[in-house]
Amino acid sequence: MEAFKEYLGQEFEEINLLGLKRKLPLYNVEKNLWILANEALCFGCDIEFTRKVGKKLAERIAPFKPDILLAPEAKSLGLAFCIAENLGHKEFAIARKNSKLLTKGALKVEIQSITTPESQFLCLDHINREKIEGKRIVLFDDVISSGGTIKGLMKLSKKAGAEVVVVSTVWIEGKAVKEDLIQGELNDKLVYLDILPIYSKNNAKKFAKI
């Protein structure tokens, strides 16, 4: 799928991933910028989608031989469960977004998301920290847009003493941070299945860095 499309007032756009056709709504995230809302596919509610995508991502991730998967709450957790199950893992780790519920001494990093105006935090409590400490891990999020969440997960993993061997996602949104991640710490360790386009009026490529 192409990375940029013109917004013509359409409310929905059909995507086709692994032969599964789904209609996703568009919503406005800032002036002259619309993105596809993937929530209907990423909580695990669409069981057919979750199973097929989880299996395919696990096949792509398996050659990296990770010990455990780390994902942020909450939208990605249905897919994370399916991927971990297909990898033959007995558990996976979660980075929380609410530090109030965590024990003292939890690891915490600040992140910025394209869909959330205010800053957020990713946190690892002692249980999830112990799960990944000293392990070869795969990071997973349902979509990489600005890259804020994935970079936050990378920072948390480093603080916890884990080695990130692969970063995985269902979609890269626009050009996202694909080049940035590949040229940086990950080199050739980025696994994704498709591109979600970014929409704008008149000149979509104005947002080429997103």
C-alpha positions in Angstrom: 0.0 0.0 0.0 1.3 3.5 -0.8 2.4 5.6 2.1 0.5 8.9 1.3 -3.0 9.5 0.0 -5.2 12.5 -0.7 -8.0 13.1 1.8 -11.3 13.7 -0.1 -13.7 13.6 2.7 -14.0 9.8 2.8 -15.1 8.3 6.1 -13.6 4.8 5.5 -10.9 3.1 3.6 -10.6 -0.6 2.8 -7.4 -2.4 3.5 -6.3 -5.8 2.4 -3.8 -7.6 4.7 -2.9 -11.3 4.1 -6.1 -11.6 2.0 -8.3 -10.2 4.8 -10.3 -7.2 3.6 -11.4 -4.7 6.3 -12.9 -1.2 6.3 -11.2 1.2 8.7 -12.5 4.7 9.7 -10.4 7.8 9.2 -9.9 10.4 11.9 -8.3 13.8 12.1 -5.2 13.9 14.4 -4.1 17.4 13.5 -4.6 20.2 10.9 -4.7 18.6 7.4 -3.7 15.2 8.7 -5.9 12.0 8.9 -4.9 8.5 9.8 -6.8 5.2 9.8 -8.1 4.0 13.1 -7.1 0.3 13.6 -8.7 -0.3 17.0 -11.3 -2.7 15.6 -8.4 -5.0 14.5 -5.9 -4.7 17.3 -7.7 -5.5 20.6 -8.1 -9.2 19.5 -11.8 -8.7 18.9 -11.4 -9.6 15.2 -10.4 -13.2 15.9 -9.8 -14.2 12.3 -7.5 -11.2 11.8 -5.7 -11.8 15.1 -5.0 -15.4 14.4 -3.8 -14.9 10.8 -1.7 -11.8 11.5 -0.3 -13.3 14.7 0.8 -16.5 13.0 2.4 -14.6 10.1 4.3 -12.2 12.4 5.5 -15.2 14.5 6.9 -16.9 11.4 8.8 -13.7 10.5 10.1 -13.2 14.0 11.1 -16.8 14.7 14.5 -16.7 12.9 15.7 -14.1 15.4 15.1 -16.6 18.2 13.8 -14.2 20.9 13.2 -15.6 24.4 10.2 -13.4 25.2 8.0 -10.6 23.7 7.5 -7.2 25.3 4.4 -5.1 24.3 2.8 -1.9 25.6 -0.7 -1.9 27.0 -3.4 -2.1 25.9 -4.4 -2.1 22.2 -1.6 -4.4 21.1 -2.1 -7.1 23.7 -4.5 -9.4 21.8 -2.0 -9.7 18.9 0.9 -9.9 21.3 -0.7 -13.0 23.0 -1.2 -14.7 19.6 2.3 -13.9 18.4 3.8 -15.2 21.7 1.7 -18.4 21.5 2.8 -19.1 17.9 6.4 -18.6 18.9 5.9 -21.3 21.5 6.5 -18.9 24.5 4.9 -19.6 27.8 4.4 -15.9 28.7 5.0 -12.4 27.5 5.8 -9.1 29.2 3.8 -5.9 29.3 4.9 -2.2 29.7 2.1 -0.4 31.6 0.9 3.1 30.9 -0.3 3.9 34.4 2.5 4.1 37.0 0.0 4.7 39.9 -0.7 1.0 40.0 2.9 -0.1 40.0 5.2 -0.9 42.8 8.0 1.4 44.0 11.1 1.2 42.0 9.4 0.5 38.7 11.3 1.5 35.5 9.6 4.4 33.7 10.2 6.4 30.5 8.3 9.3 28.9 6.9 8.8 25.4 4.9 10.9 22.9 2.2 9.3 20.6 0.7 10.8 17.4 -2.8 9.9 18.7 -2.3 11.3 22.2 -1.5 15.1 22.5 -0.2 14.9 26.1 3.0 13.0 27.1 2.6 9.5 28.4 4.7 7.1 30.3 5.7 3.5 29.8 6.5 1.6 32.9 7.9 -1.8 33.9 7.0 -3.2 37.3 9.3 -5.7 39.0 7.4 -8.7 37.6 7.7 -7.7 34.0 11.2 -6.4 34.5 12.3 -9.8 35.8 10.7 -11.5 32.8 13.0 -9.7 30.3 16.1 -9.1 32.4 19.1 -10.7 30.6 16.9 -12.1 27.8 16.9 -11.7 24.0 13.6 -10.0 23.4 11.2 -9.0 20.6 9.4 -5.7 20.9 5.9 -5.5 19.4 3.4 -2.8 18.9 0.4 -2.9 16.5 1.6 0.2 14.5 4.7 2.3 14.3 3.8 5.9 13.6 6.1 8.5 15.1 8.2 5.8 16.7 7.7 7.2 20.2 6.3 4.0 21.8 8.9 1.7 20.2 11.8 4.0 21.2 10.3 4.1 24.7 10.2 0.3 24.8 13.8 0.2 23.6 14.9 2.5 26.5 13.0 0.4 29.0 14.5 -2.8 27.7 18.0 -1.3 28.0 17.3 -0.2 31.6 16.1 -3.7 32.4 19.2 -5.3 31.0 17.5 -7.0 28.0 18.8 -7.4 24.5 16.4 -6.3 21.7 17.0 -8.7 18.8 14.0 -7.7 16.7 11.2 -5.0 16.6 7.9 -6.1 15.1 4.7 -4.4 14.1 1.7 -5.1 11.8 2.0 -1.7 10.1 4.4 1.1 9.4 2.3 4.3 9.2 3.4 6.6 6.4 7.2 6.6 6.2 7.2 6.5 10.0 10.6 5.9 11.5 11.5 3.0 9.4 14.6 4.6 8.0 15.5 6.0 11.4 15.2 2.6 13.1 17.0 0.7 10.4 19.9 3.2 10.3 20.1 3.3 14.1 20.3 0.5 16.6 18.1 -2.0 14.7 19.9 -2.2 11.4 18.0 -5.0 9.6 15.9 -6.1 12.7 12.6 -4.5 11.8 9.7 -6.8 10.9 6.4 -5.5 9.6 3.7 -6.7 7.2 2.3 -3.6 5.5 2.1 0.2 5.3 -0.9 2.3 6.6 -1.2 5.4 4.5 -1.4 8.9 5.9 -4.0 11.3 4.4 -4.0 15.0 3.8 -5.6 17.5 1.5 -3.7 18.8 -1.5 -0.2 17.8 -0.7 0.1 14.5 1.2 3.9 14.3 0.9 4.2 17.3 3.1 4.0 14.7 5.9 6.8 12.5 4.4 8.7 12.5 7.7 5.8 11.1 9.7 
